[in-house]
C-alpha cells in the first residue's frame, strides 16, 4: 500500500496566516502540521508517500521533508495548483500508485488513535474504508447515513444530519478507485468530490467503515481555533506523559525504519530544544 497526503489548497479558513505559507507547514505545538498525517501513514506501515502541493510551496516542503530518507521512507511530490477536489488526488497520483491500493489523508487532519495502528483491522483489499467520528456539529461534515445498521450513503453537509458520525479525512481505497474517479462528474462547485467516490463504493457494497472510539481524537486543524486547540492538546498530552505524539522520527525508530545511530546523526544540525531532547532520549 502507498500513501497520498493532500497538502495543496489555499488555506482559506486560516487567512491571512496562509497568504504566503501553506497551512500544512504551520506549527502544531512542536511540529509542523504535515508531520501528523505523515506519521499516521507511517504508523500504517506505509513507506512510499506522495505529497500533493501547490507549486509555489514546493521548495518549502522539500526543505522540510526532503526525500524522506531521514525517516526511512520515500517521499515524492506532485502539483495541484487549482482546488479541483480531494478525489483528484487519485488522478494526480495515478503513475505513483501504479497497481497498489492507497491510503489518502488530508494534510490538515490529526488523528490520535490506537485503532489506526492496527493495519490488519482497517485495510480493505477489495474495496474502501472510511473512518467515522462522533461530532457535535455534523452539519459541517460529510455524514454517514445508516439503514438497519447498514451504511446506506454519505450525505455532504446536511441541514438535517441523519447521524452524528462525520467522515474524517482518512480514506483507504483499492486500486479500482482510480478508474472510479474518472467516472465522476464535477459537482456544482466544479470539484471531484470524495463523497461521490465514497458513495460509489457504498453502492457497490464495497465500503467498510470504522467508528473511531471515544478515546480517539480527531482534529480538522483548518481554522485558527482548531489549530490552537490541537496545539494545546498535543502540548498537554506530551508534557504530562513525557512522550512524542505523531513524530515521524519516533515512528521511524519504533518501526525500525531507521536505527538510533542514524537518528542521532540526522539530529546533529538540529537546535538543542525540547523536541531534540525527546528524540535523543527515545528508546530503541
PyMOL commands that set and color helices and strands:
alter all, ss='L'
color gray80, all
select helices_A, chain A and resi 12-14+23-25+33-43+55-65+69-71+88-92+94-97+114-117+119-122+138-140+177-182+194-203+224-241+248-254+260-266+274-280
alter helices_A, ss='H'
color red, helices_A
select strands_A, chain A and resi 2-6+27-28+31-32+48-53+74-79+102-106+109-112+128-134+142-147+150-156+165-173+207-211+217-220
alter strands_A, ss='S'
color yellow, strands_A
deselect
rebuild
show_as cartoon
